[in-house]
C-alpha cells in the first residue's frame, strides 16, 4: 500500500513538471532577427550559490556550470556585445563563488551586474569582478564575511541509540563528528580567517579599492544600495534598464537592445525531468530510517561547510 502511494506521488510530480516544461516550451521566446547587431543579454542568477555536482536536486540555485555555460554562449554570439547579470542571492559555497567570480572576470565583453533584492556575501563576491555594479536603493548587499558551523551529533546519536566507534589515523580526523577541543576550534578559526582574507583581497581587486578599506567594511554587515554607493561597493543606483544602458554604453552601442536567451527546449527539459524523477523514485523507495543513517554518515565524513552568508 505504501509503495503504491509513493509511485502515485512520483506520477503526480512527473505530470506536474512535464506540464510546466510543455508550457515553458510553448511560450518560448523567439530570438530577435539575425540582423539585430546591438544586443545586451540579461542573464538571471537567482538563489543560493551551490557547487551543483552532488547529484540531482529540485533546487534551482546558482552554479558555476550554469553561469559558465551562459557566459560562454554570450561570448560566442557575435550579435551580443555586452552582458548584464541580474544577481539576486544571499550567498553560499565559497569555492563555487570563487569559480563564478573567475568566469565573470575573464568574460571578454563588457559585463555589468544589476543587483536585485539581495546580492550579499557570496552574491557580492561574484558581483565584485564586474566592469560595473548597479543596485537599487533598497538592495541589501555587502555582508562580506565567512561563517562555518559544525554540528555536534553525539546527543542525537544517544537519542537514536546509536553507538559510534571511531578508529582513526590523525588526531583531528574525527573532529567534525563530536565536540571540538580548544586546538580544533583554533584550526577552524584559521580556516575561516584564510577564506575571509581571500574574500577581502578579491573584493579589493575587483572593485579597485584599498584592501584595508575593504577590510574596514568587511564586518559581515549588510548595506543598502544607497549606503553601498557611498562606500564604493557599487557604482550606480538603478534597475535592469539602467544596467543594460550602461553595458551598451561600455560596448559603444547607440541603441542597445535588451535580449534574453530562450529557455531550454522541451527535449532538454524532459531529459532533465527524467533524471530528477528517477532520483526521487529511488529516494521514496528507501526506508526513512536508512535515509537518516545515510544523512548522518554524510555529515560525519564531510568537511565543515564554510559559506559566504
N, C-alpha and C positions, 0 to 999 in steps of 0.2 A: 504493500500500500504506500509506504513512504517513498520507495523508489519510483512508483508511478507519479507521485506528486512532484518529485524532483524533475522528472522528464517533462511534466506539464509546465513547470517553471521555465525550463530550458526552451521549450517550444514557444511559449509566450514571449520570452525575451528575444528569441531569434526573430519572431514575426515582427515585433515592435521595431527592432533595429533594422530589419530588412525593409520595412515600410519607410523608416526615416531615410535610409540610403536611397531608396527609389525616389522619394520626394525631392531629396537633395539633387539627385541626378536629373530629375525632370525640370527643376528650377535653375539648372546650371547656367551660370553667367557666361555669355559668349564673349570671346576676346574681341577687342576693338579691331578695326580694319588694319590690315598689314601696313597700309600707307601711313598710319599714325606713328610718327617717329619721335615724339616728345612725351614719353610716358614716365611717370614716377610710380613705382609699385609700392603698395602698402601691404605689409606683412604683419599679421596679428600674432603676438606672443602672449598667451593668456594662461595663468595658473602658476603652480609651483614649478620650480626648476628641478628636473629629475634626470638621472642618467638614462633611463629608458631602455636598459638592456637586460632587465631582470624578468623576462617572460612577458606574457600577455596580460594587459590590465585594461580595465574600463576607464581608468582615469585619463584625462586629457591634459597633461601638463606640458611644460616647455622642455624639450630635449635637444641635446646637441645635434643628433641625427636629423631631426626635423628642421632645425634652424639652418644647418649647413646645406641641406637639400634645397631649401627655398632660396637661400643666398646664391647657391650655385646656379639655379635656374635664372635668377635675376642677372647674374654676371654674364651668363652665356647668351642672353637675349639682347641683341643689338638695339632693339627698339626701346629697351628700358635704360634710361640714362641715370637714374638715381633711385634710391630706396628709402622708405620710411618704415621703421619698426614701431608698431604700436605696442608698448610694453605695459602689461598690467599683471604684476607679480609681487608676492611678498618675499620671494627668495627661495632658497632650497639648497641643493647639493653644491658643495664647494667646487669639486672637480668639474662638474657639469657647467657651472657658472664660468669657470676659467676657460673651458673649451669653447663655450659660446662667445665669450669676450674675444678670444683669439680669432674666431671666424669673422666677427664683426670688424676687428681691427685690420684684417687682411682683405676685406672686401674692396675690390678695385674701383668702385664707383662711389660718388658722394652718398653718404648714409646719415640720416637724421633719425633720432629717437623721439617719438611722441609718447609721453607718459600719460597713462590713464588714471584710474582711481588711486592706484598704488604701484610704485616702482621702487621698492625698498630692499635694502640688504642685497641679496643676490640679484634682485631686479635692478638695483642701481649699479651693481658690479658689471652686468652685461651692457648697461647703457653708457658707462663712462668712456669706452673707446670710440664712440660715435663722433662724427665730424661736428655734430651739434645736438643739443638736447632741448626739447620744447616741453614744458609742463603746464598743466592747468593750475590756476591759483590754489585750488583745493587738493591738488595731488599730494599724496603722502609719499615722501621719498627719503633718501638718506639711510638711516639705520645701519650705518657702517660698523660692523662688528661681527663676532663669531660666538656661537653658543654650542656647547656639546652636553649631552645628557647620557648618563649610563644608568641603566635600570638594575637595581639590586633585586634579584628574584628569589632570594633564599626564603623569604616569608611566604611567597606564593607556592614554592615547592613544598613547604611544610604543610600548607593547607591542602595541597593535592596529594599528599602522602608520597611524594617523590623524594628519593634519596640519591644525591649525586656524588659519585666517587670520582675524584679527579686524579689522573696520572699525567704529569707534565714534565716538560724539559724547558727550563727557563722560568725563573721565579715569578715573572709577571704575566705568564701566558694565560692564566685564568682570572686576571684582574677585572674583567668585564662581566663576570658571572657571579660576583659576590661583592660585599662591601670593600671598597678600596682603602688601603692604608695611606699614611701621610706621604710616603715616597711616590706611590702610584698617582695620588692627586697632583703632586708636583709634575709628574711626567705628562699628565693630561693637560695641565695648565700650560706647559711648554709647547705642546702640540697646538693648543688654541692660540697662544701668542704668536707662533710661527705663521699660522694661517692669517691671523689678524694683520701681521706685518706685510704679508703678501697682498692682502686686500688694500691696505693703505697705499702701498707702493704702486699698485696697478691703477688705483683711482688717481693718484697724483700724476702718473704718466699719461693716462688717458685724458685728464682734464687740464694737463699742463699747469698744475698747481704745485706749490712748495709742499714737500712731504710733511713737514712739521705742521703746516696749516691744516692739511687733511687730517693729521693725527688729532689736532685740537677739535675737529668736527666729528671725529670717529669715536663717539662715546656710545654708539648704539641708539642715539636719539633720532626720532623721526621728525622731519621738517616738512612744512607745507611747500607747495610750489613757489609761493611768494618769498618765503624765507630762503629756500634753496637758491633762488635767483640772486638774492642779496649776498649769499655766501659764496657764490661762484660755482655751485654744484650743477646748475642748469644755466642755459643761455638766454632763453626767451620764455614768455608766457603765451599760451595759446593751445589750440587743439590740433586735430589732424590736418585740417585745411592749411593752417599756418605752417605746419611741418612740411607738407607737400610743396607749398610755395617756396619755402626756404631751400629744400632739397633741389627743386627745379632751378632756383637761382644759382646754387652752387654748380649745377651742371650746365649753366648757361642757356637754359631753356626760356624762350619768350612766353610760351603758353603751355606750361606743364599740364599733362592730362593724368589725373588720378586713375590708377589701374590696380586691380586685384587678380591674383591668379585664380583660375576657375577651380572649383572643388574637385577632389578625386573622382574618377569615372565610376560608374556603377559597378563595373567589374572589379576595380581596385577596392572599393568599399566592401563589396560582397566577399572578396578574398580575405580581407582583414576580419570581417564579421565571422567567417567560418572558423578562423583560428581562435577568436575570442569565445565563441560558443563551445568549441572543443575544450578549452581551458576551464570554462565554467562547469561543463558537464563532469569533467574529471574531479573538480573540487566538490561538487554536490554529491558525488558518489563516494567521497571519503568521510568516514565517521568523524563527528565533531571532536571526539577525544584525540584521534590521530592528528587532526588539524592543529589542535592546541599543542600537542607534543612537538610536532614539526615546527611550529612557530617558536616554541621555546628553544629548540635546538638551533634554529637560525639565529636567535638572539644571543645564545652562548658563543657561537662561532664567528660572529661578525665583529668588526671593529666598531668603536663608537662613531656615531654619525655627527661630524662637525658640520653645522649648517650655517648658512648666511641668512639668518632670520632675526 
